[in-house]
Amino acid sequence: MILRLLNAQGIAGVVVGLALAVLLVVQKAETGHWKKQSGQFERLYRDSERVLATVVADTRAAAAAARAADEANAARVAAEQRAINERTKDDFENRLAGARARAAVLAERVRLAAGGPADPGAGGTAPMPGVPASTRSAAQAAGENRLPRSDRLIATEQAIQLDELIKWVRRQAKVDNNQAVGAIPPAD
């Protein structure tokens, strides 16, 4: 009876059945392998997503910290520059006031020497005579290569102004605009 079933068609059917069974077993093994691989790929994907989220969060935090450091640095630089401006302004005004006071004293001395009494408060005595005209012209001749008295104060004021401007520029140049507040200096 088995021989009757084992004709050419039967043998072909058994071979096809066995081949299909082997393919089914191979497919099951492959399915298990790829499920395992899929699980590993999914874990890798989730890990990479987690790492990416961490990197993004760290980058945003670093950017916020850098922004805060920049703002603090800008505030520090502005405060230093305001202090320099105030100090320079005060120095300038004090030097100008001193120069003007010295000029006023000198002008009063010149006025007194030019013809005012030598001692106007000396009781009832006659005042001392002023400097004779010939002496005044000799003194004026000695100062020929100098500025006229009327321009000396202006020149002094301009010299003070330029000197204070130079000091201001030097002080401003010393302000470090790039130093972050609380920054760690780079290693050598």
NUMI-577153 format. One record per residue (C-alpha): residue in three letters; residue number from 1; x negated, y, z. Coordinates in nm, 4 decimals, padded with zeros to 6 digits. Layout:
   aa    i         x         y         z
  Ala  NUM         X         Y         Z
...
***
This chain:
   aa    i         x         y         z
  Met    1   00.0000   00.0000   00.0000
  Ile    2  -00.2813   00.2361   00.0713
  Leu    3  -00.4303   00.1362  -00.2583
  Arg    4  -00.1183   00.2413  -00.4324
  Leu    5  -00.1453   00.5837  -00.2757
  Leu    6  -00.5114   00.6135  -00.3539
  Asn    7  -00.4832   00.6640  -00.7171
  Ala    8  -00.6497   00.9592  -00.8830
  Gln    9  -00.3789   01.2026  -00.7841
  Gly   10  -00.3740   01.0804  -00.4261
  Ile   11  -00.7492   01.0995  -00.3911
  Ala   12  -00.7372   01.4524  -00.5364
  Gly   13  -00.4652   01.5426  -00.2869
  Val   14  -00.6694   01.4065   00.0065
  Val   15  -00.9817   01.5903  -00.1140
  Val   16  -00.7831   01.9126  -00.1545
  Gly   17  -00.6270   01.8609   00.1905
  Leu   18  -00.9679   01.7984   00.3483
  Ala   19  -01.1107   02.1036   00.1671
  Leu   20  -00.8222   02.3157   00.2919
  Ala   21  -00.8738   02.1813   00.6458
  Val   22  -01.2471   02.2665   00.6278
  Leu   23  -01.1617   02.6136   00.4933
  Leu   24  -00.9123   02.6594   00.7768
  Val   25  -01.1763   02.5644   01.0356
  Val   26  -01.4313   02.7946   00.8693
  Gln   27  -01.1726   03.0749   00.8570
  Lys   28  -01.0934   03.0270   01.2278
  Ala   29  -01.4653   03.0436   01.3116
  Glu   30  -01.5068   03.3544   01.0954
  Thr   31  -01.2016   03.5160   01.2548
  Gly   32  -01.3461   03.4553   01.6025
  His   33  -01.6834   03.5934   01.4925
  Trp   34  -01.5323   03.9076   01.3419
  Lys   35  -01.3064   03.9612   01.6435
  Lys   36  -01.6160   03.9523   01.8598
  Gln   37  -01.7980   04.1902   01.6192
  Ser   38  -01.4930   04.4154   01.6081
  Gly   39  -01.4935   04.4345   01.9884
  Gln   40  -01.8623   04.5257   01.9864
  Phe   41  -01.8088   04.7895   01.7163
  Glu   42  -01.5146   04.9309   01.9103
  Arg   43  -01.7291   04.9529   02.2267
  Leu   44  -02.0053   05.1214   02.0270
  Tyr   45  -01.7541   05.3641   01.8774
  Arg   46  -01.6084   05.4492   02.2177
  Asp   47  -01.9566   05.4873   02.3652
  Ser   48  -02.0581   05.7185   02.0808
  Glu   49  -01.7370   05.9189   02.1252
  Arg   50  -01.8091   05.9483   02.4976
  Val   51  -02.1682   06.0564   02.4266
  Leu   52  -02.0455   06.3080   02.1689
  Ala   53  -01.7930   06.4493   02.4167
  Thr   54  -02.0709   06.4792   02.6761
  Val   55  -02.3021   06.6501   02.4262
  Val   56  -02.0259   06.8925   02.3255
  Ala   57  -01.9456   06.9697   02.6900
  Asp   58  -02.3153   07.0146   02.7747
  Thr   59  -02.3640   07.2385   02.4709
  Arg   60  -02.0664   07.4527   02.5645
  Ala   61  -02.1891   07.4770   02.9235
  Ala   62  -02.5381   07.5694   02.8036
  Ala   63  -02.3929   07.8307   02.5670
  Ala   64  -02.1863   07.9769   02.8501
  Ala   65  -02.4923   07.9819   03.0763
  Ala   66  -02.6973   08.1462   02.8000
  Arg   67  -02.4236   08.4052   02.7467
  Ala   68  -02.4155   08.4786   03.1198
  Ala   69  -02.7959   08.5033   03.1289
  Asp   70  -02.7891   08.7376   02.8293
  Glu   71  -02.5293   08.9575   02.9961
  Ala   72  -02.7284   08.9618   03.3207
  Asn   73  -03.0448   09.0415   03.1250
  Ala   74  -02.8674   09.3215   02.9385
  Ala   75  -02.7421   09.4632   03.2684
  Arg   76  -03.0935   09.4400   03.4159
  Val   77  -03.2491   09.6115   03.1141
  Ala   78  -02.9830   09.8847   03.1179
  Ala   79  -03.0417   09.9433   03.4909
  Glu   80  -03.4189   09.9632   03.4403
  Gln   81  -03.3738   10.2034   03.1504
  Arg   82  -03.1336   10.4218   03.3503
  Ala   83  -03.3852   10.4330   03.6375
  Ile   84  -03.6630   10.5298   03.3958
  Asn   85  -03.4415   10.7985   03.2410
  Glu   86  -03.3537   10.9441   03.5818
  Arg   87  -03.7148   10.9358   03.7043
  Thr   88  -03.8384   11.0983   03.3833
  Lys   89  -03.5647   11.3625   03.3956
  Asp   90  -03.6462   11.4442   03.7594
  Asp   91  -04.0209   11.4611   03.6877
  Phe   92  -03.9557   11.6825   03.3859
  Glu   93  -03.7312   11.9206   03.5783
  Asn   94  -03.9768   11.9397   03.8711
  Arg   95  -04.2712   12.0116   03.6421
  Leu   96  -04.0732   12.2756   03.4517
  Ala   97  -03.9668   12.4431   03.7739
  Gly   98  -04.3289   12.4458   03.8939
  Ala   99  -04.4549   12.5889   03.5645
  Arg  100  -04.1857   12.8572   03.5663
  Ala  101  -04.2641   12.9468   03.9275
  Arg  102  -04.6374   12.9732   03.8480
  Ala  103  -04.5551   13.1861   03.5421
  Ala  104  -04.3363   13.4150   03.7518
  Val  105  -04.6140   13.4566   04.0114
  Leu  106  -04.8687   13.5241   03.7371
  Ala  107  -04.6357   13.7730   03.5676
  Glu  108  -04.5897   13.9541   03.8999
  Arg  109  -04.9680   13.9668   03.9513
  Val  110  -05.0180   14.1025   03.6001
  Arg  111  -04.7443   14.3610   03.6543
  Leu  112  -04.8999   14.4707   03.9806
  Ala  113  -05.2483   14.4831   03.8266
  Ala  114  -05.1251   14.6775   03.5242
  Gly  115  -05.0160   14.9856   03.7081
  Gly  116  -04.8122   14.9125   04.0115
  Pro  117  -04.9378   15.0302   04.3501
  Ala  118  -05.1988   14.8061   04.5127
  Asp  119  -05.0286   14.8276   04.8521
  Pro  120  -04.6788   14.9682   04.8229
  Gly  121  -04.5958   14.9192   05.1906
  Ala  122  -04.8944   15.0952   05.3506
  Gly  123  -04.7140   15.3647   05.5443
  Gly  124  -04.7384   15.7245   05.4278
  Thr  125  -05.0698   15.6992   05.2460
  Ala  126  -05.1029   15.7584   04.8778
  Pro  127  -05.0919   15.4415   04.6666
  Met  128  -05.4095   15.3039   04.5151
  Pro  129  -05.4550   15.3872   04.1504
  Gly  130  -05.3855   15.1199   03.8881
  Val  131  -05.6390   14.9607   03.6589
  Pro  132  -05.7686   15.2153   03.4080
  Ala  133  -05.6631   15.1725   03.0446
  Ser  134  -06.0185   15.0986   02.9263
  Thr  135  -06.0415   14.8007   03.1630
  Arg  136  -05.7064   14.6670   03.0462
  Ser  137  -05.8119   14.6724   02.6837
  Ala  138  -06.1385   14.4879   02.7613
  Ala  139  -05.9431   14.2154   02.9419
  Gln  140  -05.7049   14.1937   02.6522
  Ala  141  -05.9944   14.1704   02.4095
  Ala  142  -06.1407   13.8803   02.6095
  Gly  143  -05.8130   13.6880   02.5671
  Glu  144  -05.7857   13.7375   02.1911
  Asn  145  -05.8087   13.3668   02.1057
  Arg  146  -05.5346   13.2723   02.3494
  Leu  147  -05.1607   13.2729   02.3184
  Pro  148  -04.9833   13.5956   02.4020
  Arg  149  -04.8462   13.5988   02.7569
  Ser  150  -04.4903   13.5848   02.6241
  Asp  151  -04.5600   13.2523   02.4459
  Arg  152  -04.7662   13.0852   02.7192
  Leu  153  -04.4648   12.9721   02.9220
  Ile  154  -04.2940   12.8365   02.6094
  Ala  155  -04.6091   12.6455   02.5131
  Thr  156  -04.6432   12.5103   02.8672
  Glu  157  -04.2793   12.3996   02.8693
  Gln  158  -04.3237   12.2256   02.5350
  Ala  159  -04.6441   12.0565   02.6520
  Ile  160  -04.4644   11.9312   02.9644
  Gln  161  -04.1755   11.8126   02.7512
  Leu  162  -04.4084   11.6191   02.5179
  Asp  163  -04.6040   11.4750   02.8090
  Glu  164  -04.2858   11.3525   02.9786
  Leu  165  -04.1611   11.2124   02.6479
  Ile  166  -04.4834   11.0137   02.6089
  Lys  167  -04.4498   10.8832   02.9648
  Trp  168  -04.0852   10.7918   02.8987
  Val  169  -04.1741   10.6010   02.5805
  Arg  170  -04.4502   10.4098   02.7605
  Arg  171  -04.2209   10.3208   03.0498
  Gln  172  -03.9443   10.2104   02.8129
  Ala  173  -04.1905   09.9958   02.6183
  Lys  174  -04.2831   09.8111   02.9374
  Val  175  -03.9234   09.6963   02.9900
  Asp  176  -03.9016   09.3303   02.8865
  Asn  177  -03.5797   09.2980   02.6870
  Asn  178  -03.6109   08.9219   02.6388
  Gln  179  -03.6712   08.8072   02.9947
  Ala  180  -03.3733   08.6062   03.1105
  Val  181  -03.2702   08.6518   03.4721
  Gly  182  -03.3795   08.3472   03.6705
  Ala  183  -03.5385   08.1888   03.3640
  Ile  184  -03.8113   07.9343   03.4051
  Pro  185  -04.1260   08.0484   03.2229
  Pro  186  -04.2370   07.8183   02.9416
  Ala  187  -04.5025   07.5608   03.0255
  Asp  188  -04.8454   07.6036   02.8709
***
